[in-house]
Amino acid sequence: MKRLLGTTLSAVALSIGALVAANTDALAEWPERPIKVIVPYSPGGSPDQLTRKFSAVLAENNIMSEPVNVVNVQGHFSVGATEAKNAKPDGYTFLFLHAALMSAEVVNPDSGVSWRNYAPVAKTSNFGLTIVTHADQPYATLPELMEATAQDGHDIKFGVNLGAINHLTYIDLMDAWPGSDFKLVQAGGGGKQYPMLKGGQLQAGIMTSQDILTFQDPDIRVLGYSGPARLNALPDTPTFREQGIEAGITYDYWWFAPIGTPQEAIDGFSAALEKAIQTDDMKNWLEAKGLTDDFLKGDALQADLEASWEKIVPIANKAKAALSK
C-alpha cells in the first residue's frame, strides 16, 4: 500500500511539474527572438526611413532585448500588406503603413486589403503633403499654379500615385479650386517624382514633407503644405489655407499585427514604441523630417482609426470615380 501511495504521489508530482513547465513556456517573456517589421515599399522612401529610425532608437536605448528588423517588400503596397496579414500571428511580425491601407479598400477593393484585417498596435506620427514644381516653372505660389490649370490651353503635367494618398490630397485640392484641370501622370510617390521633376517630365507634383526635407534641393520649389500649421522644419512654406485654399489633410503612420497576435506582444511592442518616441533623439528626428510625435494605442487608437476611415472614405470615393472615367 505504501509503495502504491508513493508511486501515486510521484505521478502527481510529475504531472504538476509538467503543468507548471507548460505554463511557464506559455507565459515566457516577449520577445525571445528578433522581430520583423514589414514595410511594403522600396528602401529609402519615407515609410522606410521612419521605420528604420525607430529600429535604431529601440536598439540604441536598450528599449527592447531583441532587434527590430525592417523588411522591405517592393511592388504595389498590397503585396507586403498581404504578406503581413497572412503571417503567423506569433508576435514576431508587424506591419508599418499609413492611410493607403484605407484608400485602397475603397479605390481598389479587389486588392483584398483592409485596415480591419489587422490588429492595431500603435500610431506614432502624422505627416502632411506638399505641392511642388521645378524652380524653372513660372508658378511662385500655389494659387498661381491652380489658376493656371483653370485657364484654357494649359496642360500642366502633375505627378501622382493614382489611388494612393497623394492622389487623395490632389482630389481634396481640386475640390477647393473649381475648374482646375491638371494632366495627371502616374508617377508614384515622392521618391519617384523627384527625378521626373528634375528631368522635366513633370511640371508639378506632390511629395511628403519628409521627402522635401530629405532631398533639400533648390531646384524643387515648394508651393504649399497640407497640414493645419506651418512646419518648423519648413518655416517659409505656407499651408494651403493660409493661401486662401480651403483644403488640406494629413495622414497617420500606424503599426499593425496579424489578427490573433498575442496581446502580450501587441502591448509589449506598443509600449516599446511609446518609449522610443519619448526620447530626444526620436523627437528631434521627427521634427527635422516634418513629422509629429503623435502617439496612440489601445482604445484611443481604435477610435482614431475609425475617425480616419470616416474622413478618407468620401475623398477615396471621388478618386475611384475619377479613375473610372
Secondary structure, 3 states (H helix, E strand, C coil): CHHHHHHHHHHHHHHHHHHHHHHHHHCCCCCCCCEEEEECCCCCCHHHHHHHHHHHHHHHCCCCCCCEEEEECCCCHHHHHHHHHCCCCCCCEEEEECCHHHHHHHHCHHHCCCHHHEEEEEEEEEECEEEEEECCCCCCCHHHHHHHHHCCCCCCEEEECCCCHHHHHHHHHHHHCCCCCCEEEECCCHHHHHHHHHHCCCCEEEEEHHHHHHHCCCCEEEEEECCCCCECCECCCCECHHHCCCCCCCEEEEEEEECCCCHHHHHHHHHHHHHHHCCHHHHHHHHHCCCCCCCECHHHHHHHHHHHHHHHHHHHHHHHHHHCC
